[in-house]
Every structure is written in structure tokens, then in C-alpha cells.
């Protein structure tokens, strides 16, 4: 068996190898930071989605409350217009009332 001769790298070659290893370590750290940021972003998007659904539900409930109130007030006062600033309700004229005013 022949003895293999050891070869010693130059300092420049060793420095190049060290720089490459450090570059890979830096890339690993950067990828790790990026992955953490991605995970946090996904969590925030999930929170936004949950909040959006909650607000959509509240909005729909408010619309239903409005419809119910309109039906209730129309049954009580009839059709008409309300000035929300003054609280004054003006009933719509019925067809019979319109005929009388035209005479």
C-alpha cells in the first residue's frame, strides 16, 4: 500500500473555504428569519380573516335589525320618511289623499 502525501491548502484557499461556510451560515439564518416572518404573516392573515368574519356577521345582524325596525315602524306609522336629525316623520300620502289634493 502506498502512503498518500498530505497536501496543505494555502491560507488563501482556507480563507475562501471559511468565507463559503460563513456565507452558508448567513443564508441559513436569513432563511430562518424569512420563515419566521412568513409564519407570523400567515398568523396575522388568519386573525384578519377571523376578524373579517366577525364584522361581516355583525353587519348582517345590523341589517336584519334595521329590516325588523322598518317593518315595525311601518306597521305602527305607515310608510313615510323620517328625518333622523329632527326626529320628524312625514307619512306618505295615500292614493285617496293625493286625489283629494288634486281636486
ROKEBA-148606 format. One record per atom (N, C-alpha, C, CB): residue number from 1; residue in one letter; x, z negated, y. Coordinates in steps of 0.02 Angstrom, whole numbers, plus 50000, padded with zeros to 5 digits. Each point is the difference from the previous one (the first is absolute). Glycine has a CB too. Example, Ala and Ser with C-alpha at 12.3 -4.5 7.8 and 13.67 -1.06 7.14 Angstrom:
# residues 2
(atom 1,"A",(50660,49610,49716))
(atom 1,"A",(49955,50000,50059))
(atom 1,"A",(50045,50000,50060))
(atom 1,"A",(49905,49938,49941))
(atom 2,"S",(50077,50098,50112))
(atom 2,"S",(50042,49997,50059))
(atom 2,"S",(49961,49963,50055))
(atom 2,"S",(50059,50108,49968))
# end
This chain:
# residues 103
(atom 1,"X",(50041,50000,49941))
(atom 1,"X",(49959,50000,50059))
(atom 1,"X",(50044,50000,50062))
(atom 1,"X",(49909,49940,49938))
(atom 2,"X",(50073,50101,50108))
(atom 2,"X",(50040,50005,50061))
(atom 2,"X",(49974,49952,50052))
(atom 2,"X",(50025,50119,49974))
(atom 3,"X",(50021,49851,50060))
(atom 3,"X",(49982,49953,50054))
(atom 3,"X",(49983,50041,50062))
(atom 3,"X",(50075,49909,49952))
(atom 4,"X",(49867,50075,50077))
(atom 4,"X",(49979,50036,50060))
(atom 4,"X",(50034,49968,50060))
(atom 4,"X",(49887,50031,49947))
(atom 5,"X",(50132,50011,50098))
(atom 5,"X",(50033,49977,50060))
(atom 5,"X",(49947,49982,50052))
(atom 5,"X",(50101,50073,49976))
(atom 6,"X",(49906,49869,50055))
(atom 6,"X",(49953,49978,50052))
(atom 6,"X",(50014,50040,50063))
(atom 6,"X",(49992,49884,49951))
(atom 7,"X",(49954,50130,50083))
(atom 7,"X",(50006,50036,50064))
(atom 7,"X",(49972,49954,50054))
(atom 7,"X",(49991,50116,49944))
(atom 8,"X",(50046,49876,50107))
(atom 8,"X",(49978,49957,50055))
(atom 8,"X",(49973,50044,50056))
(atom 8,"X",(50085,49910,49970))
(atom 9,"X",(49853,50074,50052))
(atom 9,"X",(49970,50037,50054))
(atom 9,"X",(50036,49982,50065))
(atom 9,"X",(49888,50005,49940))
(atom 10,"X",(50109,50041,50106))
(atom 10,"X",(50029,49986,50066))
(atom 10,"X",(49952,49955,50039))
(atom 10,"X",(50061,50112,50001))
(atom 11,"X",(49964,49858,50049))
(atom 11,"X",(49958,49956,50042))
(atom 11,"X",(49943,50041,50031))
(atom 11,"X",(50099,49925,50025))
(atom 12,"X",(49915,50135,49994))
(atom 12,"X",(49948,50044,50029))
(atom 12,"X",(49945,50013,49949))
(atom 12,"X",(50086,50054,50075))
(atom 13,"X",(49932,49958,49862))
(atom 13,"X",(49950,50012,49948))
(atom 13,"X",(49960,49937,49986))
(atom 13,"X",(50074,50087,49950))
(atom 14,"X",(49960,49855,50048))
(atom 14,"X",(49965,49936,49991))
(atom 14,"X",(49952,49987,50057))
(atom 14,"X",(50098,49955,49936))
(atom 15,"X",(49925,50059,50126))
(atom 15,"X",(49956,49991,50059))
(atom 15,"X",(49939,50045,49995))
(atom 15,"X",(50100,49969,50070))
(atom 16,"X",(49909,50093,49907))
(atom 16,"X",(49944,50047,49993))
(atom 16,"X",(49950,49973,49949))
(atom 16,"X",(50075,50097,50030))
(atom 17,"X",(49950,49878,49914))
(atom 17,"X",(49955,49971,49949))
(atom 17,"X",(49964,49939,50028))
(atom 17,"X",(50076,50042,49909))
(atom 18,"X",(49958,49915,50127))
(atom 18,"X",(49969,49941,50030))
(atom 18,"X",(49946,50020,50050))
(atom 18,"X",(50108,49936,49985))
(atom 19,"X",(49907,50115,50055))
(atom 19,"X",(49951,50024,50049))
(atom 19,"X",(49937,50027,49966))
(atom 19,"X",(50094,50027,50079))
(atom 20,"X",(49917,50008,49865))
(atom 20,"X",(49942,50026,49962))
(atom 20,"X",(49958,49943,49972))
(atom 20,"X",(50066,50103,49972))
(atom 21,"X",(49966,49847,50000))
(atom 21,"X",(49963,49943,49973))
(atom 21,"X",(49961,49965,50055))
(atom 21,"X",(50086,49985,49910))
(atom 22,"X",(49946,50006,50148))
(atom 22,"X",(49966,49967,50056))
(atom 22,"X",(49940,50042,50024))
(atom 22,"X",(50109,49946,50034))
(atom 23,"X",(49900,50120,49964))
(atom 23,"X",(49945,50044,50020))
(atom 23,"X",(49941,49993,49953))
(atom 23,"X",(50083,50081,50049))
(atom 24,"X",(49932,49914,49885))
(atom 24,"X",(49946,49990,49951))
(atom 24,"X",(49966,49933,50010))
(atom 24,"X",(50061,50073,49918))
(atom 25,"X",(49977,49875,50096))
(atom 25,"X",(49971,49934,50013))
(atom 25,"X",(49955,50003,50061))
(atom 25,"X",(50101,49944,49948))
(atom 26,"X",(49922,50091,50104))
(atom 26,"X",(49960,50007,50062))
(atom 26,"X",(49935,50039,49985))
(atom 26,"X",(50106,49996,50070))
(atom 27,"X",(49900,50056,49890))
(atom 27,"X",(49940,50038,49981))
(atom 27,"X",(49952,49957,49961))
(atom 27,"X",(50067,50106,49998))
(atom 28,"X",(49958,49854,49957))
(atom 28,"X",(49957,49954,49961))
(atom 28,"X",(49963,49953,50047))
(atom 28,"X",(50078,50008,49902))
(atom 29,"X",(49958,49964,50147))
(atom 29,"X",(49969,49954,50048))
(atom 29,"X",(49947,50036,50042))
(atom 29,"X",(50106,49932,50003))
(atom 30,"X",(49911,50128,50018))
(atom 30,"X",(49953,50039,50041))
(atom 30,"X",(49937,50018,49961))
(atom 30,"X",(50097,50045,50066))
(atom 31,"X",(49912,49976,49871))
(atom 31,"X",(49942,50015,49958))
(atom 31,"X",(49958,49937,49989))
(atom 31,"X",(50065,50093,49944))
(atom 32,"X",(49967,49851,50047))
(atom 32,"X",(49964,49937,49991))
(atom 32,"X",(49959,49983,50061))
(atom 32,"X",(50090,49961,49923))
(atom 33,"X",(49941,50045,50136))
(atom 33,"X",(49964,49986,50063))
(atom 33,"X",(49941,50047,50008))
(atom 33,"X",(50106,49958,50052))
(atom 34,"X",(49907,50106,49932))
(atom 34,"X",(49947,50050,50006))
(atom 34,"X",(49942,49985,49953))
(atom 34,"X",(50086,50085,50033))
(atom 35,"X",(49930,49894,49906))
(atom 35,"X",(49947,49984,49952))
(atom 35,"X",(49960,49939,50022))
(atom 35,"X",(50071,50048,49908))
(atom 36,"X",(49963,49903,50120))
(atom 36,"X",(49964,49941,50026))
(atom 36,"X",(49954,50021,50057))
(atom 36,"X",(50096,49925,49967))
(atom 37,"X",(49930,50117,50078))
(atom 37,"X",(49958,50023,50056))
(atom 37,"X",(49940,50039,49974))
(atom 37,"X",(50101,50005,50074))
(atom 38,"X",(49909,50037,49874))
(atom 38,"X",(49945,50038,49970))
(atom 38,"X",(49947,49953,49971))
(atom 38,"X",(50078,50094,49975))
(atom 39,"X",(49945,49855,49989))
(atom 39,"X",(49954,49952,49970))
(atom 39,"X",(49961,49963,50054))
(atom 39,"X",(50077,49986,49902))
(atom 40,"X",(49956,49994,50152))
(atom 40,"X",(49966,49965,50054))
(atom 40,"X",(49949,50046,50034))
(atom 40,"X",(50101,49928,50018))
(atom 41,"X",(49917,50135,49990))
(atom 41,"X",(49955,50048,50030))
(atom 41,"X",(49938,50010,49956))
(atom 41,"X",(50097,50057,50056))
(atom 42,"X",(49913,49948,49879))
(atom 42,"X",(49943,50007,49955))
(atom 42,"X",(49955,49938,50003))
(atom 42,"X",(50069,50074,49924))
(atom 43,"X",(49962,49867,50081))
(atom 43,"X",(49960,49939,50005))
(atom 43,"X",(49959,50001,50064))
(atom 43,"X",(50086,49937,49934))
(atom 44,"X",(49945,50084,50122))
(atom 44,"X",(49964,50004,50063))
(atom 44,"X",(49943,50051,49996))
(atom 44,"X",(50105,49967,50062))
(atom 45,"X",(49908,50090,49906))
(atom 45,"X",(49948,50051,49993))
(atom 45,"X",(49942,49973,49958))
(atom 45,"X",(50086,50090,50009))
(atom 46,"X",(49930,49871,49941))
(atom 46,"X",(49947,49970,49959))
(atom 46,"X",(49960,49950,50042))
(atom 46,"X",(50070,50014,49896))
(atom 47,"X",(49965,49947,50146))
(atom 47,"X",(49965,49953,50044))
(atom 47,"X",(49956,50038,50050))
(atom 47,"X",(50095,49918,49989))
(atom 48,"X",(49931,50137,50038))
(atom 48,"X",(49960,50041,50046))
(atom 48,"X",(49938,50027,49965))
(atom 48,"X",(50104,50031,50064))
(atom 49,"X",(49905,49992,49875))
(atom 49,"X",(49943,50026,49961))
(atom 49,"X",(49947,49948,49989))
(atom 49,"X",(50076,50080,49945))
(atom 50,"X",(49946,49859,50038))
(atom 50,"X",(49954,49945,49989))
(atom 50,"X",(49963,49982,50065))
(atom 50,"X",(50074,49956,49908))
(atom 51,"X",(49964,50042,50147))
(atom 51,"X",(49970,49984,50065))
(atom 51,"X",(49951,50054,50021))
(atom 51,"X",(50103,49936,50032))
(atom 52,"X",(49915,50127,49955))
(atom 52,"X",(49956,50056,50018))
(atom 52,"X",(49934,49994,49961))
(atom 52,"X",(50100,50073,50024))
(atom 53,"X",(49904,49913,49911))
(atom 53,"X",(49938,49993,49961))
(atom 53,"X",(49957,49943,50026))
(atom 53,"X",(50060,50045,49901))
(atom 54,"X",(49973,49899,50118))
(atom 54,"X",(49962,49943,50028))
(atom 54,"X",(49965,50021,50064))
(atom 54,"X",(50083,49920,49949))
(atom 55,"X",(49953,50115,50095))
(atom 55,"X",(49970,50021,50064))
(atom 55,"X",(49945,50052,49989))
(atom 55,"X",(50108,49977,50057))
(atom 56,"X",(49902,50068,49896))
(atom 56,"X",(49947,50049,49985))
(atom 56,"X",(49937,49965,49975))
(atom 56,"X",(50087,50086,49973))
(atom 57,"X",(49922,49864,49986))
(atom 57,"X",(49943,49962,49974))
(atom 57,"X",(49964,49964,50057))
(atom 57,"X",(50058,49985,49889))
(atom 58,"X",(49981,49983,50155))
(atom 58,"X",(49970,49966,50058))
(atom 58,"X",(49962,50050,50044))
(atom 58,"X",(50093,49914,49998))
(atom 59,"X",(49937,50145,50013))
(atom 59,"X",(49969,50051,50042))
(atom 59,"X",(49934,50022,49969))
(atom 59,"X",(50112,50038,50039))
(atom 60,"X",(49888,49974,49896))
(atom 60,"X",(49939,50021,49965))
(atom 60,"X",(49947,49945,50005))
(atom 60,"X",(50068,50071,49921))
(atom 61,"X",(49952,49866,50070))
(atom 61,"X",(49953,49944,50006))
(atom 61,"X",(49971,49996,50070))
(atom 61,"X",(50064,49938,49912))
(atom 62,"X",(49978,50074,50139))
(atom 62,"X",(49975,49999,50069))
(atom 62,"X",(49950,50056,50011))
(atom 62,"X",(50109,49951,50038))
(atom 63,"X",(49904,50108,49933))
(atom 63,"X",(49952,50055,50006))
(atom 63,"X",(49934,49982,49968))
(atom 63,"X",(50094,50082,50000))
(atom 64,"X",(49909,49886,49942))
(atom 64,"X",(49938,49980,49966))
(atom 64,"X",(49963,49947,50041))
(atom 64,"X",(50054,50024,49888))
(atom 65,"X",(49982,49929,50142))
(atom 65,"X",(49968,49950,50043))
(atom 65,"X",(49966,50034,50060))
(atom 65,"X",(50085,49914,49965))
(atom 66,"X",(49948,50136,50063))
(atom 66,"X",(49972,50036,50057))
(atom 66,"X",(49936,50036,49980))
(atom 66,"X",(50114,50015,50048))
(atom 67,"X",(49887,50018,49894))
(atom 67,"X",(49941,50036,49977))
(atom 67,"X",(49942,49951,49990))
(atom 67,"X",(50073,50086,49944))
(atom 68,"X",(49941,49857,50025))
(atom 68,"X",(49947,49951,49988))
(atom 68,"X",(49972,49973,50065))
(atom 68,"X",(50056,49968,49892))
(atom 69,"X",(49987,50020,50158))
(atom 69,"X",(49977,49975,50064))
(atom 69,"X",(49958,50053,50036))
(atom 69,"X",(50102,49927,50008))
(atom 70,"X",(49919,50136,49989))
(atom 70,"X",(49961,50053,50031))
(atom 70,"X",(49931,50005,49969))
(atom 70,"X",(50106,50063,50025))
(atom 71,"X",(49889,49933,49909))
(atom 71,"X",(49936,50002,49966))
(atom 71,"X",(49957,49941,50023))
(atom 71,"X",(50052,50058,49900))
(atom 72,"X",(49978,49882,50101))
(atom 72,"X",(49964,49940,50020))
(atom 72,"X",(49974,50005,50071))
(atom 72,"X",(50071,49934,49922))
(atom 73,"X",(49972,50089,50124))
(atom 73,"X",(49979,50005,50070))
(atom 73,"X",(49949,50056,50010))
(atom 73,"X",(50112,49957,50035))
(atom 74,"X",(49896,50098,49929))
(atom 74,"X",(49950,50054,50005))
(atom 74,"X",(49932,49977,49974))
(atom 74,"X",(50091,50085,49986))
(atom 75,"X",(49909,49876,49961))
(atom 75,"X",(49937,49973,49975))
(atom 75,"X",(49968,49953,50051))
(atom 75,"X",(50042,50011,49882))
(atom 76,"X",(49999,49951,50152))
(atom 76,"X",(49975,49950,50048))
(atom 76,"X",(49980,50032,50066))
(atom 76,"X",(50072,49914,49946))
(atom 77,"X",(49970,50131,50081))
(atom 77,"X",(49989,50026,50067))
(atom 77,"X",(49982,50074,50001))
(atom 77,"X",(50078,49914,50041))
(atom 78,"X",(49931,50121,49904))
(atom 78,"X",(49990,50072,50000))
(atom 78,"X",(50064,50036,50020))
(atom 78,"X",(49878,49984,50027))
(atom 79,"X",(50118,50082,49974))
(atom 79,"X",(50059,50040,50018))
(atom 79,"X",(50011,49995,50075))
(atom 79,"X",(49980,50078,49904))
(atom 80,"X",(50082,49927,50115))
(atom 80,"X",(50016,49997,50071))
(atom 80,"X",(50075,49997,50010))
(atom 80,"X",(49892,49943,50023))
(atom 81,"X",(50127,50038,50038))
(atom 81,"X",(50071,49997,50018))
(atom 81,"X",(50015,49931,50029))
(atom 81,"X",(50004,50124,50021))
(atom 82,"X",(50052,49849,49960))
(atom 82,"X",(50022,49934,50025))
(atom 82,"X",(50062,50010,50043))
(atom 82,"X",(49953,49941,49899))
(atom 83,"X",(50045,50029,50160))
(atom 83,"X",(50060,49999,50041))
(atom 83,"X",(50037,49935,49982))
(atom 83,"X",(49947,50068,50096))
(atom 84,"X",(50109,49937,49867))
(atom 84,"X",(50033,49940,49977))
(atom 84,"X",(50030,49957,50056))
(atom 84,"X",(50025,50061,49896))
(atom 85,"X",(49987,49970,50162))
(atom 85,"X",(50028,49962,50055))
(atom 85,"X",(49947,49956,50033))
(atom 85,"X",(50082,50091,50019))
(atom 86,"X",(49856,49934,49985))
(atom 86,"X",(49947,49961,50034))
(atom 86,"X",(49954,49966,49951))
(atom 86,"X",(50006,50080,50095))
(atom 87,"X",(49993,49944,49842))
(atom 87,"X",(49954,49973,49951))
(atom 87,"X",(49929,50026,50008))
(atom 87,"X",(50070,49899,49997))
(atom 88,"X",(49921,50151,50045))
(atom 88,"X",(49934,50029,50012))
(atom 88,"X",(49986,50054,49948))
(atom 88,"X",(50008,49974,50124))
(atom 89,"X",(49933,50020,49844))
(atom 89,"X",(49979,50048,49950))
(atom 89,"X",(49945,50043,50031))
(atom 89,"X",(50030,49922,49904))
(atom 90,"X",(49978,50143,50090))
(atom 90,"X",(49950,50047,50026))
(atom 90,"X",(49969,50036,49940))
(atom 90,"X",(50062,50014,50111))
(atom 91,"X",(49874,49972,49874))
(atom 91,"X",(49968,50033,49944))
(atom 91,"X",(49991,50075,50013))
(atom 91,"X",(49940,49893,49972))
(atom 92,"X",(50063,50145,49973))
(atom 92,"X",(49986,50072,50006))
(atom 92,"X",(49926,50009,50011))
(atom 92,"X",(50098,50030,49926))
(atom 93,"X",(49885,50022,50111))
(atom 93,"X",(49930,50014,50010))
(atom 93,"X",(49973,50032,49936))
(atom 93,"X",(50016,50015,50126))
(atom 94,"X",(49924,49965,49855))
(atom 94,"X",(49968,50030,49942))
(atom 94,"X",(49970,50067,50022))
(atom 94,"X",(49975,49886,49948))
(atom 95,"X",(50009,50158,50005))
(atom 95,"X",(49970,50064,50019))
(atom 95,"X",(49936,49991,50040))
(atom 95,"X",(50048,50051,49898))
(atom 96,"X",(49913,49897,50089))
(atom 96,"X",(49939,49987,50037))
(atom 96,"X",(50016,49982,50072))
(atom 96,"X",(49942,49963,49894))
(atom 97,"X",(50110,49996,50115))
(atom 97,"X",(50019,49980,50068))
(atom 97,"X",(50026,50060,50040))
(atom 97,"X",(50028,49883,49957))
(atom 98,"X",(50009,50161,50008))
(atom 98,"X",(50025,50060,50034))
(atom 98,"X",(49942,50043,50024))
(atom 98,"X",(50105,49998,49930))
(atom 99,"X",(49843,50009,50028))
(atom 99,"X",(49941,50040,50019))
(atom 99,"X",(49967,49971,50061))
(atom 99,"X",(49982,50033,49881))
(atom 100,"X",(50010,49902,50122))
(atom 100,"X",(49966,49968,50057))
(atom 100,"X",(50040,50011,50064))
(atom 100,"X",(49951,49913,49923))
(atom 101,"X",(50115,50084,50073))
(atom 101,"X",(50039,50007,50062))
(atom 101,"X",(49999,50073,50025))
(atom 101,"X",(50073,49904,49964))
(atom 102,"X",(49914,50143,49992))
(atom 102,"X",(49998,50071,50019))
(atom 102,"X",(49934,50016,50033))
(atom 102,"X",(50078,50029,49906))
(atom 103,"X",(49871,49932,50083))
(atom 103,"X",(49933,50016,50029))
(atom 103,"X",(49995,49985,50071))
(atom 103,"X",(49953,49977,49894))
# end
